[in-house]
Amino acid sequence: AATGFTINSTGGAISSFAISATPAGMSFSTSTGALTGTPTSVAGATAYTITATNATGSATATFTLTVTAAVVISAQPIGGANGATLATQPVVQVVDGSGNAIASFTSNVVAAIASGTGTLSGTTTVAAVAGVATFTNLVITGNAGAFTLRFTPTGFTAATSNTLTITAGAASKYLVSSASTSPTAGSAVTISAQLSDASGNAVSTAGKT
């Protein structure tokens, strides 16, 4: 909520007030000159002019109001197996300076991989509801290891998640390799086969055969 607006008069009693524009979400009293409420739209430094009128004439005063917001990840994503839905799905909020979700923000929030080798699937673009974007089915497919995700609300700087870990998924194939690239006829050849998931991550519950 906006605070700190005061009215001082050194002349006769003020009969009325006017303002050049009322910031979205706020109210202006033409009888008292009070500007109250909480802005609902993000805006850069914007000048507003208030005019006070009494029996002898009018006077003006100008002030500047800046409405800022931040992007926070209120529920951090937690990893899981390769190709499976994340164990914990992220929730992203656009908040005001007091940490309250900005109800007027209903634009899209886009999720993407910020670090790690793989692809992100599921519903990666979610429309915020009253400033909150809730993801429900994100899946990371790729190399097992550490990842971070980036979330970009329309019109805002992106926020990056904490590190999450993707482990090998369900076993689906064998990766076969040979220590001898050009074996001699009649010589012994060592061949290894490692059980892996669909992305080639070794499944540790099975050894080499």
C-alpha positions in Angstrom: 0.0 0.0 0.0 1.2 3.5 -0.8 2.0 5.6 2.3 3.7 8.9 3.1 1.4 11.3 1.2 0.8 14.5 3.3 -1.1 17.6 2.6 -0.1 21.1 3.8 -1.9 24.3 3.1 -0.5 27.8 4.0 -3.4 29.7 2.4 -7.1 29.6 2.9 -9.1 26.4 3.3 -8.9 24.1 0.3 -12.3 23.5 -1.3 -11.4 20.7 -3.7 -8.5 18.6 -5.0 -7.8 17.0 -8.4 -5.2 14.6 -9.7 -3.9 14.3 -13.3 -4.5 10.5 -13.2 -5.3 7.9 -10.6 -2.8 4.9 -10.5 -4.6 1.6 -11.1 -5.9 0.0 -8.0 -5.8 3.3 -6.0 -8.4 5.9 -5.0 -8.1 9.6 -4.8 -10.4 11.8 -2.7 -11.3 15.1 -4.4 -12.5 16.5 -1.0 -9.5 15.5 1.2 -6.7 15.0 -1.4 -5.9 11.6 0.1 -4.4 9.0 -2.3 -5.0 5.5 -0.8 -4.9 1.8 -1.8 -2.4 -0.6 -3.3 -1.3 -0.2 -7.0 -2.2 -3.2 -9.1 -0.1 -2.5 -12.3 3.7 -2.4 -12.5 4.9 0.9 -13.8 8.2 2.8 -14.1 8.6 6.2 -12.5 5.5 8.1 -13.4 4.7 11.7 -12.5 1.3 12.7 -11.1 0.1 16.2 -10.5 -2.3 17.2 -7.7 -4.1 20.5 -7.9 -5.6 22.1 -4.8 -8.1 24.9 -5.2 -9.4 27.5 -2.7 -11.3 30.8 -3.0 -8.3 32.7 -4.3 -7.1 30.2 -6.9 -5.2 27.0 -7.4 -1.8 25.5 -6.8 -0.2 22.3 -8.0 2.4 19.8 -6.7 3.9 16.9 -8.6 5.2 13.6 -7.2 6.7 10.5 -8.8 5.3 7.0 -8.2 7.2 3.8 -9.1 5.4 0.4 -8.9 7.8 -2.5 -8.8 7.4 -6.3 -8.7 9.5 -9.4 -8.3 9.4 -13.0 -9.6 9.7 -15.6 -6.9 9.6 -19.4 -7.0 7.4 -20.2 -4.0 7.6 -24.0 -4.6 11.0 -25.1 -5.9 11.0 -28.0 -8.3 12.4 -31.3 -7.1 13.9 -33.8 -9.6 13.1 -37.4 -10.3 13.8 -40.1 -12.8 14.8 -39.3 -16.4 11.6 -39.0 -18.5 9.3 -39.0 -15.5 7.3 -36.0 -14.1 9.3 -34.0 -11.5 8.7 -35.2 -8.0 7.7 -31.6 -7.0 6.2 -29.3 -9.6 7.2 -25.6 -9.4 4.9 -22.7 -8.4 6.0 -19.2 -9.6 4.6 -15.9 -8.3 4.8 -12.3 -9.3 4.8 -10.4 -6.1 4.8 -6.8 -4.8 7.4 -5.3 -2.4 5.6 -6.9 0.5 5.7 -10.4 -1.0 2.0 -10.4 -1.9 1.0 -12.0 -5.2 -0.1 -9.3 -7.7 -3.7 -10.3 -8.5 -3.8 -8.3 -11.7 -1.0 -10.4 -13.3 -2.6 -13.1 -15.4 -0.1 -13.3 -18.2 2.0 -16.4 -19.2 5.0 -17.8 -17.3 7.3 -19.9 -19.5 9.6 -22.6 -18.1 12.8 -23.7 -19.7 16.0 -25.5 -18.8 18.6 -23.0 -17.5 21.5 -25.6 -17.0 21.8 -29.3 -17.6 21.7 -31.3 -20.9 18.3 -32.4 -21.9 14.8 -31.3 -22.9 11.9 -30.0 -20.9 8.4 -31.2 -21.8 4.9 -31.1 -20.4 3.0 -27.9 -20.2 5.9 -25.4 -20.2 3.7 -22.3 -20.6 1.2 -21.6 -17.9 -1.1 -18.6 -17.5 -0.9 -17.1 -14.0 -4.1 -16.9 -11.9 -4.1 -13.8 -9.6 -0.3 -13.6 -9.9 0.4 -17.3 -9.4 1.5 -19.8 -12.1 1.2 -23.5 -11.0 3.0 -26.1 -13.1 1.7 -29.6 -13.0 3.4 -32.0 -15.4 7.0 -30.9 -16.2 9.3 -33.6 -17.4 13.1 -33.5 -17.9 14.5 -36.0 -20.4 18.3 -36.2 -20.9 21.6 -36.8 -19.2 21.3 -37.8 -15.5 22.8 -35.1 -13.2 22.2 -31.6 -12.0 19.7 -29.2 -13.6 18.2 -25.8 -13.0 15.0 -24.4 -14.5 14.3 -20.8 -15.6 10.9 -19.2 -15.3 10.0 -16.1 -17.3 6.8 -14.2 -16.8 5.7 -11.9 -19.6 7.3 -8.5 -19.1 9.6 -9.6 -16.2 13.2 -10.7 -15.6 13.4 -14.5 -15.3 13.9 -16.3 -12.0 16.1 -19.4 -11.8 15.3 -22.4 -9.6 17.5 -24.2 -7.1 19.5 -27.2 -8.4 17.5 -30.4 -8.9 18.8 -33.9 -9.7 17.7 -36.2 -12.5 18.5 -39.9 -12.1 18.5 -42.7 -14.6 15.0 -43.8 -15.7 13.6 -47.1 -16.4 15.8 -49.7 -18.1 15.0 -49.9 -21.8 18.1 -51.1 -23.7 21.7 -52.4 -23.6 24.6 -50.3 -24.7 27.2 -52.6 -26.2 30.9 -51.7 -26.5 34.1 -53.6 -27.3 37.7 -53.0 -26.1 39.0 -54.1 -29.5 38.3 -51.9 -32.5 40.2 -54.1 -35.0 40.5 -57.6 -33.6 42.8 -60.2 -35.2 41.1 -63.3 -36.6 41.0 -66.0 -33.9 41.9 -63.6 -31.1 39.7 -63.1 -28.0 37.4 -60.1 -28.0 35.9 -58.5 -24.9 32.4 -57.1 -25.3 30.5 -55.2 -22.6 26.8 -54.6 -22.4 25.4 -52.0 -20.0 21.7 -51.8 -19.3 20.6 -48.2 -19.7 17.5 -46.0 -19.9 16.1 -44.4 -23.1 18.6 -41.6 -22.9 21.6 -43.8 -22.5 22.0 -43.2 -18.7 23.4 -46.3 -17.1 21.0 -48.2 -14.9 23.0 -48.9 -11.8 21.0 -51.8 -10.6 22.3 -53.9 -13.4 26.0 -54.7 -13.9 27.9 -55.5 -17.0 27.5 -58.9 -18.7 
